[in-house]
Amino acid sequence: MNLLLQTAISEPHFPYAAAIVVGLGFLAAVSIGSIAWYNSKRPAGWEGKERPDVVPNIDR
């Protein structure tokens, strides 16, 4: 048991940092992708819908 605790303490924290970076990258990709989708041509059935207030207008 002591060997397991010593190994856990001496391990570098790289996997945690990598998981955080991947998680933040995923959130950024979803956010940017959502803004791009809302600013693109509307899909079928969404032509008459209004843009949400949160999404900024981008001039082309």
PDB file of N, CA, C, O and CB in Angstrom:
ATOM      1  N   MET A   1       0.821  -1.190   0.000  1.00  0.00           N
ATOM      2  CA  MET A   1       0.000   0.000   0.000  1.00  0.00           C
ATOM      3  C   MET A   1       0.865   1.254   0.000  1.00  0.00           C
ATOM      4  O   MET A   1       0.564   2.225  -0.694  1.00  0.00           O
ATOM      5  CB  MET A   1      -0.934  -0.002   1.200  1.00  0.00           C
ATOM      6  N   ASN A   2       1.933   1.227   0.778  1.00  0.00           N
ATOM      7  CA  ASN A   2       2.829   2.383   0.823  1.00  0.00           C
ATOM      8  C   ASN A   2       3.478   2.629  -0.530  1.00  0.00           C
ATOM      9  O   ASN A   2       3.671   3.777  -0.931  1.00  0.00           O
ATOM     10  CB  ASN A   2       3.904   2.184   1.889  1.00  0.00           C
ATOM     11  N   LEU A   3       3.816   1.557  -1.231  1.00  0.00           N
ATOM     12  CA  LEU A   3       4.422   1.703  -2.554  1.00  0.00           C
ATOM     13  C   LEU A   3       3.453   2.395  -3.521  1.00  0.00           C
ATOM     14  O   LEU A   3       3.867   3.237  -4.318  1.00  0.00           O
ATOM     15  CB  LEU A   3       4.840   0.323  -3.110  1.00  0.00           C
ATOM     16  N   LEU A   4       2.187   2.045  -3.453  1.00  0.00           N
ATOM     17  CA  LEU A   4       1.181   2.670  -4.306  1.00  0.00           C
ATOM     18  C   LEU A   4       1.034   4.158  -3.980  1.00  0.00           C
ATOM     19  O   LEU A   4       0.935   4.979  -4.893  1.00  0.00           O
ATOM     20  CB  LEU A   4      -0.169   1.956  -4.147  1.00  0.00           C
ATOM     21  N   LEU A   5       1.018   4.510  -2.721  1.00  0.00           N
ATOM     22  CA  LEU A   5       0.900   5.913  -2.321  1.00  0.00           C
ATOM     23  C   LEU A   5       2.133   6.708  -2.733  1.00  0.00           C
ATOM     24  O   LEU A   5       2.012   7.851  -3.173  1.00  0.00           O
ATOM     25  CB  LEU A   5       0.688   6.022  -0.809  1.00  0.00           C
ATOM     26  N   GLN A   6       3.309   6.122  -2.597  1.00  0.00           N
ATOM     27  CA  GLN A   6       4.535   6.812  -3.002  1.00  0.00           C
ATOM     28  C   GLN A   6       4.547   7.026  -4.512  1.00  0.00           C
ATOM     29  O   GLN A   6       4.986   8.077  -4.979  1.00  0.00           O
ATOM     30  CB  GLN A   6       5.781   6.013  -2.564  1.00  0.00           C
ATOM     31  N   THR A   7       4.083   6.068  -5.268  1.00  0.00           N
ATOM     32  CA  THR A   7       4.034   6.196  -6.729  1.00  0.00           C
ATOM     33  C   THR A   7       3.031   7.272  -7.133  1.00  0.00           C
ATOM     34  O   THR A   7       3.294   8.053  -8.048  1.00  0.00           O
ATOM     35  CB  THR A   7       3.661   4.843  -7.385  1.00  0.00           C
ATOM     36  N   ALA A   8       1.906   7.318  -6.471  1.00  0.00           N
ATOM     37  CA  ALA A   8       0.883   8.317  -6.794  1.00  0.00           C
ATOM     38  C   ALA A   8       1.369   9.723  -6.480  1.00  0.00           C
ATOM     39  O   ALA A   8       1.045  10.665  -7.202  1.00  0.00           O
ATOM     40  CB  ALA A   8      -0.408   8.029  -6.028  1.00  0.00           C
ATOM     41  N   ILE A   9       2.130   9.873  -5.424  1.00  0.00           N
ATOM     42  CA  ILE A   9       2.634  11.188  -5.037  1.00  0.00           C
ATOM     43  C   ILE A   9       3.738  11.645  -5.973  1.00  0.00           C
ATOM     44  O   ILE A   9       3.804  12.827  -6.310  1.00  0.00           O
ATOM     45  CB  ILE A   9       3.143  11.164  -3.598  1.00  0.00           C
ATOM     46  N   SER A  10       4.608  10.735  -6.401  1.00  0.00           N
ATOM     47  CA  SER A  10       5.757  11.109  -7.219  1.00  0.00           C
ATOM     48  C   SER A  10       5.421  11.234  -8.711  1.00  0.00           C
ATOM     49  O   SER A  10       6.254  11.714  -9.480  1.00  0.00           O
ATOM     50  CB  SER A  10       6.855  10.097  -7.034  1.00  0.00           C
ATOM     51  N   GLU A  11       4.236  10.820  -9.131  1.00  0.00           N
ATOM     52  CA  GLU A  11       3.850  10.920 -10.547  1.00  0.00           C
ATOM     53  C   GLU A  11       3.712  12.385 -10.948  1.00  0.00           C
ATOM     54  O   GLU A  11       3.200  13.194 -10.174  1.00  0.00           O
ATOM     55  CB  GLU A  11       2.519  10.160 -10.814  1.00  0.00           C
ATOM     56  N   PRO A  12       4.163  12.730 -12.148  1.00  0.00           N
ATOM     57  CA  PRO A  12       3.934  14.100 -12.627  1.00  0.00           C
ATOM     58  C   PRO A  12       2.447  14.310 -12.923  1.00  0.00           C
ATOM     59  O   PRO A  12       1.713  13.341 -13.118  1.00  0.00           O
ATOM     60  CB  PRO A  12       4.786  14.390 -13.897  1.00  0.00           C
ATOM     61  N   HIS A  13       2.008  15.544 -12.956  1.00  0.00           N
ATOM     62  CA  HIS A  13       0.601  15.859 -13.148  1.00  0.00           C
ATOM     63  C   HIS A  13       0.268  16.151 -14.604  1.00  0.00           C
ATOM     64  O   HIS A  13      -0.718  16.829 -14.895  1.00  0.00           O
ATOM     65  CB  HIS A  13       0.218  17.038 -12.292  1.00  0.00           C
ATOM     66  N   PHE A  14       1.081  15.644 -15.514  1.00  0.00           N
ATOM     67  CA  PHE A  14       0.846  15.892 -16.930  1.00  0.00           C
ATOM     68  C   PHE A  14      -0.509  15.391 -17.414  1.00  0.00           C
ATOM     69  O   PHE A  14      -1.169  16.117 -18.157  1.00  0.00           O
ATOM     70  CB  PHE A  14       1.929  15.251 -17.738  1.00  0.00           C
ATOM     71  N   PRO A  15      -0.967  14.200 -17.042  1.00  0.00           N
ATOM     72  CA  PRO A  15      -2.273  13.765 -17.552  1.00  0.00           C
ATOM     73  C   PRO A  15      -3.416  14.697 -17.168  1.00  0.00           C
ATOM     74  O   PRO A  15      -4.345  14.888 -17.952  1.00  0.00           O
ATOM     75  CB  PRO A  15      -2.577  12.381 -17.050  1.00  0.00           C
ATOM     76  N   TYR A  16      -3.358  15.283 -15.967  1.00  0.00           N
ATOM     77  CA  TYR A  16      -4.406  16.206 -15.551  1.00  0.00           C
ATOM     78  C   TYR A  16      -4.357  17.477 -16.393  1.00  0.00           C
ATOM     79  O   TYR A  16      -5.392  17.983 -16.828  1.00  0.00           O
ATOM     80  CB  TYR A  16      -4.267  16.545 -14.057  1.00  0.00           C
ATOM     81  N   ALA A  17      -3.152  17.987 -16.619  1.00  0.00           N
ATOM     82  CA  ALA A  17      -2.999  19.203 -17.421  1.00  0.00           C
ATOM     83  C   ALA A  17      -3.457  18.943 -18.853  1.00  0.00           C
ATOM     84  O   ALA A  17      -4.120  19.791 -19.450  1.00  0.00           O
ATOM     85  CB  ALA A  17      -1.527  19.693 -17.404  1.00  0.00           C
ATOM     86  N   ALA A  18      -3.119  17.797 -19.405  1.00  0.00           N
ATOM     87  CA  ALA A  18      -3.530  17.469 -20.765  1.00  0.00           C
ATOM     88  C   ALA A  18      -5.048  17.351 -20.858  1.00  0.00           C
ATOM     89  O   ALA A  18      -5.643  17.796 -21.839  1.00  0.00           O
ATOM     90  CB  ALA A  18      -2.868  16.166 -21.227  1.00  0.00           C
ATOM     91  N   ALA A  19      -5.667  16.769 -19.869  1.00  0.00           N
ATOM     92  CA  ALA A  19      -7.127  16.639 -19.866  1.00  0.00           C
ATOM     93  C   ALA A  19      -7.798  18.009 -19.799  1.00  0.00           C
ATOM     94  O   ALA A  19      -8.819  18.237 -20.447  1.00  0.00           O
ATOM     95  CB  ALA A  19      -7.585  15.769 -18.685  1.00  0.00           C
ATOM     96  N   ILE A  20      -7.229  18.904 -19.024  1.00  0.00           N
ATOM     97  CA  ILE A  20      -7.781  20.254 -18.926  1.00  0.00           C
ATOM     98  C   ILE A  20      -7.645  20.989 -20.256  1.00  0.00           C
ATOM     99  O   ILE A  20      -8.579  21.660 -20.695  1.00  0.00           O
ATOM    100  CB  ILE A  20      -7.080  21.043 -17.808  1.00  0.00           C
ATOM    101  N   VAL A  21      -6.481  20.863 -20.896  1.00  0.00           N
ATOM    102  CA  VAL A  21      -6.266  21.523 -22.194  1.00  0.00           C
ATOM    103  C   VAL A  21      -7.217  20.956 -23.241  1.00  0.00           C
ATOM    104  O   VAL A  21      -7.783  21.711 -24.031  1.00  0.00           O
ATOM    105  CB  VAL A  21      -4.798  21.352 -22.660  1.00  0.00           C
ATOM    106  N   VAL A  22      -7.399  19.653 -23.257  1.00  0.00           N
ATOM    107  CA  VAL A  22      -8.318  19.033 -24.218  1.00  0.00           C
ATOM    108  C   VAL A  22      -9.746  19.500 -23.952  1.00  0.00           C
ATOM    109  O   VAL A  22     -10.480  19.804 -24.892  1.00  0.00           O
ATOM    110  CB  VAL A  22      -8.232  17.486 -24.142  1.00  0.00           C
ATOM    111  N   GLY A  23     -10.144  19.561 -22.701  1.00  0.00           N
ATOM    112  CA  GLY A  23     -11.490  20.010 -22.352  1.00  0.00           C
ATOM    113  C   GLY A  23     -11.736  21.457 -22.756  1.00  0.00           C
ATOM    114  O   GLY A  23     -12.788  21.774 -23.311  1.00  0.00           O
ATOM    115  N   LEU A  24     -10.779  22.335 -22.483  1.00  0.00           N
ATOM    116  CA  LEU A  24     -10.925  23.736 -22.875  1.00  0.00           C
ATOM    117  C   LEU A  24     -10.922  23.889 -24.388  1.00  0.00           C
ATOM    118  O   LEU A  24     -11.653  24.718 -24.930  1.00  0.00           O
ATOM    119  CB  LEU A  24      -9.809  24.578 -22.263  1.00  0.00           C
ATOM    120  N   GLY A  25     -10.113  23.107 -25.065  1.00  0.00           N
ATOM    121  CA  GLY A  25     -10.092  23.145 -26.530  1.00  0.00           C
ATOM    122  C   GLY A  25     -11.410  22.699 -27.122  1.00  0.00           C
ATOM    123  O   GLY A  25     -11.881  23.268 -28.106  1.00  0.00           O
ATOM    124  N   PHE A  26     -12.003  21.684 -26.528  1.00  0.00           N
ATOM    125  CA  PHE A  26     -13.304  21.211 -27.001  1.00  0.00           C
ATOM    126  C   PHE A  26     -14.372  22.292 -26.807  1.00  0.00           C
ATOM    127  O   PHE A  26     -15.175  22.541 -27.706  1.00  0.00           O
ATOM    128  CB  PHE A  26     -13.710  19.916 -26.260  1.00  0.00           C
ATOM    129  N   LEU A  27     -14.380  22.920 -25.657  1.00  0.00           N
ATOM    130  CA  LEU A  27     -15.353  23.990 -25.408  1.00  0.00           C
ATOM    131  C   LEU A  27     -15.158  25.153 -26.369  1.00  0.00           C
ATOM    132  O   LEU A  27     -16.135  25.727 -26.851  1.00  0.00           O
ATOM    133  CB  LEU A  27     -15.243  24.485 -23.965  1.00  0.00           C
ATOM    134  N   ALA A  28     -13.906  25.509 -26.654  1.00  0.00           N
ATOM    135  CA  ALA A  28     -13.641  26.595 -27.599  1.00  0.00           C
ATOM    136  C   ALA A  28     -14.102  26.209 -28.996  1.00  0.00           C
ATOM    137  O   ALA A  28     -14.686  27.035 -29.697  1.00  0.00           O
ATOM    138  CB  ALA A  28     -12.145  26.953 -27.613  1.00  0.00           C
ATOM    139  N   ALA A  29     -13.854  24.974 -29.416  1.00  0.00           N
ATOM    140  CA  ALA A  29     -14.265  24.522 -30.743  1.00  0.00           C
ATOM    141  C   ALA A  29     -15.783  24.525 -30.879  1.00  0.00           C
ATOM    142  O   ALA A  29     -16.312  24.925 -31.916  1.00  0.00           O
ATOM    143  CB  ALA A  29     -13.717  23.122 -31.023  1.00  0.00           C
ATOM    144  N   VAL A  30     -16.479  24.087 -29.850  1.00  0.00           N
ATOM    145  CA  VAL A  30     -17.945  24.081 -29.887  1.00  0.00           C
ATOM    146  C   VAL A  30     -18.479  25.508 -29.940  1.00  0.00           C
ATOM    147  O   VAL A  30     -19.410  25.792 -30.694  1.00  0.00           O
ATOM    148  CB  VAL A  30     -18.519  23.340 -28.659  1.00  0.00           C
ATOM    149  N   SER A  31     -17.900  26.407 -29.146  1.00  0.00           N
ATOM    150  CA  SER A  31     -18.352  27.804 -29.136  1.00  0.00           C
ATOM    151  C   SER A  31     -18.119  28.474 -30.482  1.00  0.00           C
ATOM    152  O   SER A  31     -19.029  29.100 -31.027  1.00  0.00           O
ATOM    153  CB  SER A  31     -17.634  28.589 -28.036  1.00  0.00           C
ATOM    154  N   ILE A  32     -16.919  28.351 -31.020  1.00  0.00           N
ATOM    155  CA  ILE A  32     -16.592  28.969 -32.311  1.00  0.00           C
ATOM    156  C   ILE A  32     -17.413  28.336 -33.422  1.00  0.00           C
ATOM    157  O   ILE A  32     -17.889  29.039 -34.313  1.00  0.00           O
ATOM    158  CB  ILE A  32     -15.086  28.833 -32.618  1.00  0.00           C
ATOM    159  N   GLY A  33     -17.583  27.042 -33.383  1.00  0.00           N
ATOM    160  CA  GLY A  33     -18.394  26.368 -34.388  1.00  0.00           C
ATOM    161  C   GLY A  33     -19.848  26.783 -34.336  1.00  0.00           C
ATOM    162  O   GLY A  33     -20.492  26.907 -35.377  1.00  0.00           O
ATOM    163  N   SER A  34     -20.372  26.999 -33.153  1.00  0.00           N
ATOM    164  CA  SER A  34     -21.758  27.440 -33.018  1.00  0.00           C
ATOM    165  C   SER A  34     -21.942  28.840 -33.587  1.00  0.00           C
ATOM    166  O   SER A  34     -22.928  29.107 -34.275  1.00  0.00           O
ATOM    167  CB  SER A  34     -22.189  27.407 -31.553  1.00  0.00           C
ATOM    168  N   ILE A  35     -21.004  29.729 -33.304  1.00  0.00           N
ATOM    169  CA  ILE A  35     -21.079  31.088 -33.852  1.00  0.00           C
ATOM    170  C   ILE A  35     -20.996  31.040 -35.371  1.00  0.00           C
ATOM    171  O   ILE A  35     -21.749  31.737 -36.051  1.00  0.00           O
ATOM    172  CB  ILE A  35     -19.947  31.979 -33.278  1.00  0.00           C
ATOM    173  N   ALA A  36     -20.101  30.234 -35.910  1.00  0.00           N
ATOM    174  CA  ALA A  36     -19.975  30.116 -37.366  1.00  0.00           C
ATOM    175  C   ALA A  36     -21.238  29.534 -37.978  1.00  0.00           C
ATOM    176  O   ALA A  36     -21.672  29.976 -39.041  1.00  0.00           O
ATOM    177  CB  ALA A  36     -18.770  29.248 -37.733  1.00  0.00           C
ATOM    178  N   TRP A  37     -21.825  28.558 -37.324  1.00  0.00           N
ATOM    179  CA  TRP A  37     -23.046  27.946 -37.860  1.00  0.00           C
ATOM    180  C   TRP A  37     -24.197  28.939 -37.866  1.00  0.00           C
ATOM    181  O   TRP A  37     -24.951  29.016 -38.837  1.00  0.00           O
ATOM    182  CB  TRP A  37     -23.431  26.706 -37.042  1.00  0.00           C
ATOM    183  N   TYR A  38     -24.335  29.704 -36.778  1.00  0.00           N
ATOM    184  CA  TYR A  38     -25.419  30.678 -36.713  1.00  0.00           C
ATOM    185  C   TYR A  38     -25.245  31.799 -37.739  1.00  0.00           C
ATOM    186  O   TYR A  38     -26.224  32.373 -38.215  1.00  0.00           O
ATOM    187  CB  TYR A  38     -25.505  31.268 -35.314  1.00  0.00           C
ATOM    188  N   ASN A  39     -23.988  32.104 -38.076  1.00  0.00           N
ATOM    189  CA  ASN A  39     -23.731  33.163 -39.042  1.00  0.00           C
ATOM    190  C   ASN A  39     -23.738  32.656 -40.475  1.00  0.00           C
ATOM    191  O   ASN A  39     -23.613  33.461 -41.398  1.00  0.00           O
ATOM    192  CB  ASN A  39     -22.413  33.820 -38.744  1.00  0.00           C
ATOM    193  N   SER A  40     -23.875  31.387 -40.691  1.00  0.00           N
ATOM    194  CA  SER A  40     -23.917  30.841 -42.038  1.00  0.00           C
ATOM    195  C   SER A  40     -25.354  30.827 -42.541  1.00  0.00           C
ATOM    196  O   SER A  40     -26.277  31.262 -41.853  1.00  0.00           O
ATOM    197  CB  SER A  40     -23.313  29.423 -42.073  1.00  0.00           C
ATOM    198  N   LYS A  41     -25.518  30.321 -43.750  1.00  0.00           N
ATOM    199  CA  LYS A  41     -26.867  30.212 -44.314  1.00  0.00           C
ATOM    200  C   LYS A  41     -27.686  29.261 -43.436  1.00  0.00           C
ATOM    201  O   LYS A  41     -27.173  28.261 -42.935  1.00  0.00           O
ATOM    202  CB  LYS A  41     -26.823  29.704 -45.804  1.00  0.00           C
ATOM    203  N   ARG A  42     -28.922  29.581 -43.266  1.00  0.00           N
ATOM    204  CA  ARG A  42     -29.787  28.770 -42.414  1.00  0.00           C
ATOM    205  C   ARG A  42     -30.113  27.433 -43.072  1.00  0.00           C
ATOM    206  O   ARG A  42     -30.360  27.384 -44.277  1.00  0.00           O
ATOM    207  CB  ARG A  42     -31.076  29.525 -42.094  1.00  0.00           C
ATOM    208  N   PRO A  43     -30.118  26.361 -42.305  1.00  0.00           N
ATOM    209  CA  PRO A  43     -30.527  25.062 -42.841  1.00  0.00           C
ATOM    210  C   PRO A  43     -32.028  25.039 -43.146  1.00  0.00           C
ATOM    211  O   PRO A  43     -32.768  25.928 -42.725  1.00  0.00           O
ATOM    212  CB  PRO A  43     -30.171  23.941 -41.849  1.00  0.00           C
ATOM    213  N   ALA A  44     -32.454  24.044 -43.859  1.00  0.00           N
ATOM    214  CA  ALA A  44     -33.863  23.917 -44.221  1.00  0.00           C
ATOM    215  C   ALA A  44     -34.721  23.896 -42.962  1.00  0.00           C
ATOM    216  O   ALA A  44     -34.453  23.136 -42.031  1.00  0.00           O
ATOM    217  CB  ALA A  44     -34.101  22.643 -45.061  1.00  0.00           C
ATOM    218  N   GLY A  45     -35.761  24.739 -42.940  1.00  0.00           N
ATOM    219  CA  GLY A  45     -36.646  24.819 -41.791  1.00  0.00           C
ATOM    220  C   GLY A  45     -36.276  25.912 -40.813  1.00  0.00           C
ATOM    221  O   GLY A  45     -37.070  26.239 -39.931  1.00  0.00           O
ATOM    222  N   TRP A  46     -35.085  26.488 -40.945  1.00  0.00           N
ATOM    223  CA  TRP A  46     -34.630  27.529 -40.026  1.00  0.00           C
ATOM    224  C   TRP A  46     -34.553  28.899 -40.704  1.00  0.00           C
ATOM    225  O   TRP A  46     -34.038  29.846 -40.109  1.00  0.00           O
ATOM    226  CB  TRP A  46     -33.267  27.158 -39.454  1.00  0.00           C
ATOM    227  N   GLU A  47     -35.051  29.022 -41.924  1.00  0.00           N
ATOM    228  CA  GLU A  47     -34.897  30.270 -42.667  1.00  0.00           C
ATOM    229  C   GLU A  47     -35.551  31.449 -41.970  1.00  0.00           C
ATOM    230  O   GLU A  47     -35.002  32.551 -41.987  1.00  0.00           O
ATOM    231  CB  GLU A  47     -35.474  30.120 -44.047  1.00  0.00           C
ATOM    232  N   GLY A  48     -36.714  31.246 -41.354  1.00  0.00           N
ATOM    233  CA  GLY A  48     -37.444  32.345 -40.735  1.00  0.00           C
ATOM    234  C   GLY A  48     -37.063  32.613 -39.293  1.00  0.00           C
ATOM    235  O   GLY A  48     -37.592  33.545 -38.688  1.00  0.00           O
ATOM    236  N   LYS A  49     -36.176  31.838 -38.730  1.00  0.00           N
ATOM    237  CA  LYS A  49     -35.816  31.988 -37.313  1.00  0.00           C
ATOM    238  C   LYS A  49     -34.850  33.154 -37.117  1.00  0.00           C
ATOM    239  O   LYS A  49     -34.054  33.464 -38.003  1.00  0.00           O
ATOM    240  CB  LYS A  49     -35.189  30.686 -36.774  1.00  0.00           C
ATOM    241  N   GLU A  50     -34.924  33.788 -35.969  1.00  0.00           N
ATOM    242  CA  GLU A  50     -34.028  34.898 -35.671  1.00  0.00           C
ATOM    243  C   GLU A  50     -32.752  34.397 -35.016  1.00  0.00           C
ATOM    244  O   GLU A  50     -32.715  33.331 -34.403  1.00  0.00           O
ATOM    245  CB  GLU A  50     -34.719  35.920 -34.768  1.00  0.00           C
ATOM    246  N   ARG A  51     -31.715  35.196 -35.165  1.00  0.00           N
ATOM    247  CA  ARG A  51     -30.412  34.883 -34.573  1.00  0.00           C
ATOM    248  C   ARG A  51     -30.495  35.137 -33.064  1.00  0.00           C
ATOM    249  O   ARG A  51     -31.079  36.137 -32.645  1.00  0.00           O
ATOM    250  CB  ARG A  51     -29.264  35.743 -35.230  1.00  0.00           C
ATOM    251  N   PRO A  52     -29.921  34.252 -32.241  1.00  0.00           N
ATOM    252  CA  PRO A  52     -29.914  34.498 -30.790  1.00  0.00           C
ATOM    253  C   PRO A  52     -29.125  35.768 -30.449  1.00  0.00           C
ATOM    254  O   PRO A  52     -28.200  36.138 -31.172  1.00  0.00           O
ATOM    255  CB  PRO A  52     -29.312  33.285 -30.042  1.00  0.00           C
ATOM    256  N   ASP A  53     -29.485  36.421 -29.366  1.00  0.00           N
ATOM    257  CA  ASP A  53     -28.815  37.655 -28.959  1.00  0.00           C
ATOM    258  C   ASP A  53     -27.346  37.438 -28.598  1.00  0.00           C
ATOM    259  O   ASP A  53     -26.543  38.366 -28.697  1.00  0.00           O
ATOM    260  CB  ASP A  53     -29.539  38.265 -27.781  1.00  0.00           C
ATOM    261  N   VAL A  54     -26.993  36.242 -28.188  1.00  0.00           N
ATOM    262  CA  VAL A  54     -25.636  35.949 -27.750  1.00  0.00           C
ATOM    263  C   VAL A  54     -24.674  35.917 -28.928  1.00  0.00           C
ATOM    264  O   VAL A  54     -23.490  36.209 -28.757  1.00  0.00           O
ATOM    265  CB  VAL A  54     -25.596  34.622 -27.003  1.00  0.00           C
ATOM    266  N   VAL A  55     -25.149  35.572 -30.116  1.00  0.00           N
ATOM    267  CA  VAL A  55     -24.287  35.398 -31.288  1.00  0.00           C
ATOM    268  C   VAL A  55     -24.057  36.749 -31.951  1.00  0.00           C
ATOM    269  O   VAL A  55     -25.016  37.432 -32.310  1.00  0.00           O
ATOM    270  CB  VAL A  55     -24.910  34.393 -32.297  1.00  0.00           C
ATOM    271  N   PRO A  56     -22.781  37.146 -32.119  1.00  0.00           N
ATOM    272  CA  PRO A  56     -22.504  38.438 -32.751  1.00  0.00           C
ATOM    273  C   PRO A  56     -22.713  38.379 -34.268  1.00  0.00           C
ATOM    274  O   PRO A  56     -22.597  37.315 -34.877  1.00  0.00           O
ATOM    275  CB  PRO A  56     -21.069  38.883 -32.437  1.00  0.00           C
ATOM    276  N   ASN A  57     -23.021  39.531 -34.869  1.00  0.00           N
ATOM    277  CA  ASN A  57     -23.124  39.620 -36.321  1.00  0.00           C
ATOM    278  C   ASN A  57     -21.732  39.786 -36.901  1.00  0.00           C
ATOM    279  O   ASN A  57     -20.925  40.547 -36.367  1.00  0.00           O
ATOM    280  CB  ASN A  57     -24.046  40.795 -36.751  1.00  0.00           C
ATOM    281  N   ILE A  58     -21.442  39.082 -37.987  1.00  0.00           N
ATOM    282  CA  ILE A  58     -20.161  39.179 -38.658  1.00  0.00           C
ATOM    283  C   ILE A  58     -20.428  39.660 -40.071  1.00  0.00           C
ATOM    284  O   ILE A  58     -21.159  39.016 -40.823  1.00  0.00           O
ATOM    285  CB  ILE A  58     -19.399  37.814 -38.650  1.00  0.00           C
ATOM    286  N   ASP A  59     -19.829  40.810 -40.444  1.00  0.00           N
ATOM    287  CA  ASP A  59     -19.987  41.341 -41.794  1.00  0.00           C
ATOM    288  C   ASP A  59     -19.117  40.548 -42.758  1.00  0.00           C
ATOM    289  O   ASP A  59     -17.978  40.198 -42.449  1.00  0.00           O
ATOM    290  CB  ASP A  59     -19.624  42.844 -41.843  1.00  0.00           C
ATOM    291  N   ARG A  60     -19.675  40.273 -43.928  1.00  0.00           N
ATOM    292  CA  ARG A  60     -18.912  39.511 -44.926  1.00  0.00           C
ATOM    293  C   ARG A  60     -18.192  40.423 -45.862  1.00  0.00           C
ATOM    294  O   ARG A  60     -17.500  39.957 -46.767  1.00  0.00           O
ATOM    295  CB  ARG A  60     -19.814  38.587 -45.712  1.00  0.00           C
TER     296      ARG A  60
END
